[in-house]
Amino acid sequence: MPYAKTGGLADVAGALIQELGALGHDARAFMPLYSAVERANPQLRRVPEVEAVGMTIGATEYRFSLRAASQAGSGSPVYFVDCPALFHREGFYTDDPDDHRRFLLFTRAVLESCRLLRFAPDVFHCNDWHTAFLPLYLKTEYAADPLLSGSRSVLTIHNIGYQGVLPAAAVADIGSGALASRLDRADLALGVINALKTGIRFADRVTTVSPTYAREICQGPLGMGLEGALRAREDQVLGILNGVDYREWDPRHDPYLKDHFGPGAWAGKLKNKRRLIKASALNVNAARPLIAMVTRLAEQKGIDLLFDALPLLLQQRDFGFVALGSGDARYVEFFEDLVRRFPGRAAFHSGFDEPTAHLIEAGSDIFLMPSRYEPCGLSQMYSLRYGTIPVVRRTGGLADSVHHYDPRSGIGTGCVFNDFDVPAVQWAINTVLDWFEDQQSWRRLMQNAMAQDFSWGRQILLYQALYRDVSQRS
């Protein structure tokens, strides 16, 4: 794991299973058997206890089986719910009218598979809206089940912007009787069912991926309509910052780098910078600062702030800029236009490429993340380990992982700005460019950054404590 990846959820799920297994817990992961995953993993073994199991969703009868593999590094099992009628499609997520049925079947298949395997989890850990009905199923259809009646649930919100809002008619697919009667009546009156809100209401504990984001989504606009449901359970909402896999993201042994480096040994970083400049067709002096971004090209990421700020800064200051990303066409057009306006000073790598992402982290001096909101973010934590100074807005996990540098005291790890506007991001970039001019202070800042530890070995202890607390509650 991750066998399928579209974002940070895959990294988090894979790390949790591996770290829990290393601590001696019986941790098992479930995921749909997407067609791409099946093609890439022909070695998956069949699970004889769960073969061609019938399940009705609404008026449609499906059959699912279970296949399995062992998580590399821990031996923990990973189970794949095999239902070709629902999961053999081009993408992991779709806009198909039955998309919600795919994840309803997956959720119920997990519960049924546990029964058939005689596996009684202390805690089911659900992620995002796709499995958010599981806490409701536990408290209704499985409340009296001899095997699962003692199981508890944790729901993690990775990005509250994705809520799984279904038409009210989908109640027939979700279930009937006591289950249907516990759906939100106000939402039903408006003609909708909100999957994520359902999970928030019925999970034994709700978590999200940073302490600051947990506070933000309970208080105001970043709750995106669910702040009321969250405030009603505010004492049960917990933020745990995601960890980083330093086996992959560490300049001392990064498998994608030709030249490795570490704290105090900067020659390798300069070599990577020169390699990045060449690979990006830039014509900038390696002694001058290089600012970078690796990002989804989406409104959330604050790229709109750069429309006015970045061209002006490139006119006024001596630095290079390189970006890697894919997404909305208007952001692609902006970066492509920036390259045309500032040839040799700006570069844009369209799409996503893992080796290029690692080279950018290793070879740039400054990493820019002006996010409108950021539940956790991993790139700023990668950057810290590579001595690439993050410039971030004070929101979500960015606020929890980057601390503003004070050149006088030498304390801090990056540049943090508050307001979501053009003057604020201009101030931040100018500030970090000014810091770069004092190389003695800059080296101190780099040392501070590289000393940060966001390893999963630390974060898993917080999850372990959470699971123990939840499982012991009556």
Sequence and secondary structure as in RCSB ss.txt:
>XXXX:A:sequence
MPYAKTGGLADVAGALIQELGALGHDARAFMPLYSAVERANPQLRRVPEVEAVGMTIGATEYRFSLRAASQAGSG
SPVYFVDCPALFHREGFYTDDPDDHRRFLLFTRAVLESCRLLRFAPDVFHCNDWHTAFLPLYLKTEYAADPLLSG
SRSVLTIHNIGYQGVLPAAAVADIGSGALASRLDRADLALGVINALKTGIRFADRVTTVSPTYAREICQGPLGMG
LEGALRAREDQVLGILNGVDYREWDPRHDPYLKDHFGPGAWAGKLKNKRRLIKASALNVNAARPLIAMVTRLAEQ
KGIDLLFDALPLLLQQRDFGFVALGSGDARYVEFFEDLVRRFPGRAAFHSGFDEPTAHLIEAGSDIFLMPSRYEP
CGLSQMYSLRYGTIPVVRRTGGLADSVHHYDPRSGIGTGCVFNDFDVPAVQWAINTVLDWFEDQQSWRRLMQNAM
AQDFSWGRQILLYQALYRDVSQRS
>XXXX:A:secstr
  SS SSHHHHHHHHHHHHHHHTT    EEEE  HHHHHH TT EE TTSSSEEEEETTEEEEEEEEEEE TTT 
 EEEEEE HHHH SSSSS   TTHHHHHHHHHHHHHHHHHHHT   SEEEEETGGGTTHHHHHHTTTTT TTTTT
 EEEEEES TT   EEEGGGHHHH  THHHHTS HHHHHTTEEEHHHHHHHH SEEEESSHHHHHHHHHSGGGTT
 HHHHHTTGGGEEE    B TTTS TTT TT SS  BTTB HHHHHHHHHHHHHTT    TTS EEEEEEEESGG
GTGGGHHHHHHHHHHHS  EEEEEEEE HHHHHHHHHHHHHSTTTEEEEES  HHHHHHHHHH SEEEE  S  S
S SHHHHHHHTT EEEEESSHHHHHH  B BTTTTB SBEEE  SSHHHHHHHHHHHHHHHHSHHHHHHHHHHHH
T   BHHHHHHHHHHHHHHHHH  
